Amino acid sequence: MKASWRKKRYRLAIFALATVLLILVCSFGMFVFRPAGTGKRVALVELAAGAPFRRIAVELEEKRIITNGKLFVILARLRGATGKVQAGPYQVNDGMPPQEILDRMVHGDVYVQRFAVPEGYSIYQIAELLESRRLFLKDEFLRACADRQLLKELGISGRSVEGFLYPSTYTIPPRTTPEQFILQMVEQFDKVFDQKFAGRLEAAGMSKGELVTLASMIEKEAVIPAERPLIASVFLNRLRSRMPLQSDPTAVYGVRAFAGPVSRRDILRASPYNTYQIKGLPPGPIGNPGSDSIEAVLTPARTGYYYFVAKKDGSHHFSATLAEHNRAVDRYLKSAATASSPSTGSVAGYRNDRPNLTGRR
C-alpha cells in the first residue's frame, strides 16, 4: 500500500514538474516570439565594445522595448549569441520580438542615417537641410565649413568648403561630428575629381578652384540638363571677351537661395560674389556642383552665344547679339520687362539696352 502511494506521489510530482516546465517553456517561447508592444515606442540603444551583454538587456527593459531583460540574456546564452553580438548603435522598437532584436545585433545591423546632398546646394542650404533632419545644428555645421584648420587639412584654399561637398547620398552614424561629415563629402569629391577631371585640368587653362566655381554657377543656372554645355559656352565666351558674367545666382549667394528672378536690390548689393558688381569669376563657388556641370566647363558647346533668357518651361533662349537677346526678352518675359526696367541694365530677364549685360533670368 505504501509503495503504491509512493509511486503515485512520484508520478504526481513528475506530472507537476512537467507542467511547470511546460508553462515555463511556453512562457519563454511567448517572450521570444511575442513583441512587447505595437511598435510605436522606438529607442536607440548602443552595445558598447567589451561591455557585458546584460547591460544592453537592462537598457532594453528600462526603455520598455522588451518585457524582461533576464529572459533576453537567457535567450542569448541558449543561442550562443553572447559572444557573437556586434558593438554599435541599434534602432529598435517594442513591436520587434526579442528574437528579432537579438538577430539584428548578431548580424551587426547597426543604425545609420542616410542623407542626400542635392546637386547645386550651397553650404547654407545643406546646413538648413541637416538641421531640419535633426542631424546637426545649422550654425554648428556652417562654422565647421569655414574652420581654418579643417580647410588646411583638406587642402582647400578658399573661404569655406563650398564647392567641394560632392552631391551624393551618405550614411551618418550616431555621434558623427560636422567635421567628420564634411571630411566624408570632400573625400568623395576628391575621388570623383581625380578619376574624371584632374587629368584634363591643365588643358582647360583653369585652376581647380576656377573650374569648380564656374561649374557651380552653371549648376544653379541650368534647369534642363542638356543645356549645361550651352550655358558654359556663354560664360566662357563672356570671360574671353572680358564681359561681366552677371549671373543672377551670384547676386543672392549667402543671402537666400536662388529661386527664379532676382530684384534690382539684389543686383546692386555689394558682395564679392555678385558678378553684377565684380569682374570675372566670384572668389569661390556658390554651390556644390555635380559631375555633369564640371564636365560642361571642360567640354562646353562651341557657340557664338553671349546671352540667354529663361522661358516659362525652364529652358533658355540663347542669343549671339544684344538685339536678338532683347527680342527674346520681349517674347518670353515681356510682363517682367514692363513691370520694371532698371536703368543700369537688365536683370531677371529684363530688357537689356547695354551690350555688356546678359539679362538672363
C-alpha positions in Angstrom: 0.0 0.0 0.0 2.8 2.4 1.0 4.8 1.5 -2.1 1.7 2.2 -4.3 1.2 5.5 -2.6 4.8 6.5 -3.0 4.6 5.6 -6.7 1.5 7.7 -7.1 3.1 10.7 -5.4 6.2 10.3 -7.6 4.0 10.3 -10.7 2.2 13.4 -9.4 5.5 15.1 -8.8 6.7 14.3 -12.2 3.5 15.5 -13.7 3.6 18.7 -11.7 7.2 19.3 -12.7 6.5 18.6 -16.3 3.5 21.0 -16.1 5.7 23.7 -14.6 8.4 23.1 -17.2 5.8 23.3 -20.0 4.5 26.5 -18.6 8.0 27.9 -18.4 8.8 26.8 -21.9 5.6 28.2 -23.3 6.2 31.5 -21.4 9.7 31.7 -22.6 8.5 30.9 -26.2 6.0 33.7 -25.9 8.7 36.0 -24.7 11.0 35.1 -27.6 8.5 35.5 -30.4 6.0 37.9 -29.0 6.7 41.7 -29.1 6.3 43.9 -26.0 4.2 46.5 -27.8 2.8 47.7 -31.1 6.0 49.3 -32.5 5.1 52.9 -31.5 7.9 53.0 -28.9 11.2 53.5 -30.7 14.6 53.6 -29.0 18.2 54.0 -30.0 20.4 51.7 -27.8 24.1 51.1 -28.0 26.0 47.9 -27.4 29.4 49.1 -26.3 32.5 47.1 -27.2 33.6 44.8 -24.4 30.5 45.7 -22.3 28.6 42.8 -20.6 25.6 41.7 -22.6 23.3 42.0 -19.6 23.9 45.8 -19.7 22.1 46.1 -23.1 19.4 43.7 -21.8 18.7 46.0 -18.8 18.6 49.1 -21.1 16.1 47.4 -23.4 13.9 46.6 -20.4 14.2 50.0 -18.9 13.1 51.6 -22.3 10.2 49.1 -22.4 11.4 47.6 -25.7 11.3 44.1 -24.1 9.4 42.9 -21.1 12.2 41.0 -19.3 15.9 41.6 -19.5 16.9 38.4 -17.7 15.0 36.3 -20.2 16.7 38.2 -23.0 20.1 37.2 -21.6 18.9 33.6 -21.3 17.8 33.7 -24.9 21.2 34.9 -26.0 23.0 32.2 -24.0 20.8 29.4 -25.3 21.6 30.6 -28.8 25.3 31.0 -28.1 25.0 34.6 -29.2 26.5 36.5 -26.3 29.9 36.2 -28.0 28.6 37.0 -31.4 26.8 40.2 -30.9 28.5 43.2 -32.5 29.1 46.5 -30.9 27.3 49.6 -32.2 24.1 51.6 -32.1 20.8 49.9 -32.9 17.4 51.4 -33.5 14.7 49.1 -32.1 11.1 49.3 -31.3 8.7 47.5 -29.0 7.0 45.9 -32.0 10.1 43.7 -32.6 10.2 40.3 -30.9 13.3 39.8 -28.7 14.4 37.1 -31.2 14.5 39.7 -34.0 16.3 42.3 -31.8 19.0 39.7 -31.0 19.3 38.7 -34.7 19.9 42.3 -35.6 22.7 42.6 -33.0 24.3 39.3 -34.1 24.3 40.4 -37.8 25.6 43.9 -36.9 22.7 45.7 -38.5 23.7 49.0 -36.8 21.7 52.1 -37.1 22.9 54.8 -39.5 21.1 57.8 -41.0 21.1 58.4 -44.8 21.4 61.9 -46.0 21.3 63.1 -49.7 23.2 66.2 -50.7 21.3 67.6 -53.8 23.3 68.9 -56.8 23.9 72.6 -56.6 23.0 73.1 -53.0 25.2 75.7 -51.2 26.6 75.1 -47.7 23.8 77.3 -46.4 21.1 75.1 -48.0 22.8 71.9 -46.8 23.0 73.3 -43.3 19.3 74.1 -43.2 18.5 70.6 -44.6 20.7 69.0 -41.9 19.0 70.9 -39.2 15.6 70.1 -40.4 16.6 66.4 -40.3 17.9 66.9 -36.8 21.4 65.8 -37.7 23.4 68.9 -37.0 22.6 72.5 -35.9 22.8 74.9 -38.9 25.3 77.3 -37.2 27.4 74.4 -36.0 27.7 72.9 -39.5 28.5 76.3 -41.1 31.2 77.0 -38.5 32.8 73.7 -39.4 32.6 74.6 -43.1 34.7 77.6 -42.6 37.1 76.2 -40.0 40.6 77.2 -41.0 42.3 74.2 -39.5 39.9 71.9 -41.3 40.4 73.8 -44.6 44.1 73.4 -44.2 43.9 69.7 -43.6 41.6 69.3 -46.6 43.9 71.3 -48.8 41.2 73.9 -49.7 42.5 77.5 -50.1 39.1 79.1 -50.2 37.0 80.7 -47.5 35.0 77.5 -46.9 34.4 74.0 -48.2 31.8 75.4 -50.6 32.0 73.6 -54.0 33.8 70.6 -52.6 31.0 68.8 -50.9 30.1 66.2 -53.5 26.4 65.8 -54.2 25.6 62.2 -53.2 23.8 60.1 -50.6 25.8 59.5 -47.4 25.4 57.4 -44.2 25.8 59.3 -41.0 26.3 57.1 -37.9 25.3 58.5 -34.5 27.9 60.8 -32.8 29.3 61.8 -36.2 30.6 65.4 -36.0 30.1 68.0 -38.6 33.8 67.9 -39.3 33.7 64.2 -39.9 30.7 64.5 -42.3 32.4 67.3 -44.2 35.5 65.1 -44.5 33.4 62.3 -45.9 31.9 64.6 -48.6 35.2 66.2 -49.6 36.9 62.8 -49.8 34.1 61.7 -52.2 34.6 64.9 -54.3 38.4 64.3 -54.5 37.8 60.7 -55.5 35.4 61.6 -58.4 37.5 64.6 -59.4 40.8 62.7 -59.6 39.1 59.9 -61.6 37.2 62.0 -64.1 38.7 65.5 -64.3 42.1 66.0 -62.8 43.9 64.9 -66.0 42.1 67.5 -68.1 42.6 70.5 -65.8 45.8 71.8 -67.4 44.3 71.7 -71.0 41.3 73.8 -69.7 43.6 76.6 -68.7 41.9 76.9 -65.3 42.8 76.2 -61.8 40.8 73.6 -59.8 39.1 76.4 -57.9 38.1 78.3 -61.0 36.7 75.2 -62.6 34.6 74.4 -59.6 33.4 78.0 -59.3 32.2 78.2 -62.9 30.6 74.7 -62.6 28.7 75.9 -59.5 27.3 78.8 -61.5 26.2 76.5 -64.3 24.6 74.1 -61.8 22.5 77.0 -60.4 21.5 78.3 -63.8 20.7 75.1 -65.6 17.2 73.7 -65.3 17.4 71.5 -68.3 20.5 69.2 -68.0 21.2 69.2 -71.7 21.7 73.0 -71.6 24.7 72.9 -69.3 27.3 72.9 -72.2 25.4 75.8 -73.8 25.4 77.8 -70.6 29.0 77.0 -70.1 29.7 78.4 -73.6 28.0 81.7 -72.8 30.1 82.2 -69.6 33.3 81.2 -71.3 32.6 83.5 -74.2 32.0 86.4 -71.9 35.1 85.7 -69.9 37.2 85.7 -73.0 35.6 88.9 -74.1 36.1 90.4 -70.6 32.4 91.0 -70.3 30.7 90.8 -66.8 29.2 87.4 -66.2 26.2 88.9 -64.4 24.9 85.5 -63.1 21.7 86.0 -61.1 22.5 83.3 -58.5 25.8 85.1 -57.6 23.8 88.2 -56.6 21.9 86.4 -53.9 24.6 83.9 -52.7 24.9 83.9 -48.9 21.7 85.9 -48.6 19.0 83.5 -49.8 18.5 80.5 -52.0 18.3 81.3 -55.7 14.8 80.5 -57.0 13.9 82.4 -60.1 14.1 86.2 -60.7 16.3 88.5 -58.7 15.5 92.1 -57.8 17.2 95.4 -58.6 18.2 95.5 -54.9 19.9 92.1 -55.4 22.0 93.2 -58.4 23.1 96.4 -56.6 24.1 94.5 -53.4 27.7 94.9 -52.5 29.2 91.4 -52.4 32.4 89.9 -53.5 30.4 87.1 -55.2 27.9 89.4 -57.1 29.0 89.2 -60.7 26.9 92.3 -61.5 29.3 94.2 -59.3 32.6 92.4 -59.9 34.6 91.4 -63.0 35.3 87.8 -63.8 34.6 84.9 -61.6 33.5 85.1 -58.0 36.2 84.4 -55.4 34.8 80.9 -54.9 32.0 78.5 -55.7 28.4 79.5 -54.9 27.2 75.9 -54.5 28.3 72.3 -54.8 28.2 71.2 -58.5 27.7 67.7 -59.7 29.9 65.9 -62.3 27.8 67.0 -65.3 28.3 70.7 -64.6 32.0 70.2 -64.1 32.1 68.2 -67.4 30.2 71.1 -69.1 33.1 73.5 -68.2 35.6 71.1 -69.6 33.6 70.3 -72.8 31.4 73.3 -73.5 29.4 73.7 -76.6 31.1 75.7 -79.4 28.8 78.7 -79.9 28.8 82.4 -80.5 26.3 82.9 -77.7 26.7 85.7 -75.2 23.2 85.9 -73.8 20.4 83.7 -72.6 16.9 84.3 -71.2 14.7 81.8 -69.4 11.5 80.6 -70.9 8.4 79.6 -68.9 9.2 75.9 -69.1 12.7 76.3 -67.5 14.6 76.1 -70.7 16.5 79.1 -72.2 16.7 81.0 -75.4 20.3 81.7 -76.4 21.4 84.7 -78.4 24.6 85.8 -80.1 23.7 89.5 -80.3 22.2 92.1 -78.0 19.4 92.9 -80.4 18.4 89.2 -80.7 18.6 88.9 -76.9 16.3 91.9 -76.4 13.7 90.4 -78.8 13.8 87.2 -76.8 13.3 89.1 -73.6 10.2 90.8 -75.1 8.9 87.4 -76.3 9.5 85.3 -73.2 9.4 87.8 -70.3 7.5 90.8 -71.6 5.4 91.1 -68.5 8.6 91.1 -66.3 10.2 93.6 -68.7 7.3 96.1 -68.5 7.0 95.7 -64.7 10.4 97.2 -64.0 13.3 98.2 -66.2 16.4 99.2 -64.3 18.3 102.0 -65.9 21.6 100.3 -65.0 20.8 97.3 -67.1 18.9 94.0 -67.3 18.2 91.6 -64.5 15.8 88.7 -64.1 15.2 88.7 -67.8 14.5 92.5 -68.1 15.2 94.1 -71.5 18.8 95.0 -72.0 19.9 98.2 -73.6 23.6 97.9 -72.7 25.9 95.5 -74.7 27.7 94.2 -71.5 24.6 92.8 -69.7 23.2 89.3 -70.1 19.6 89.7 -68.9 19.2 86.0 -68.3 16.7 85.1 -65.6 
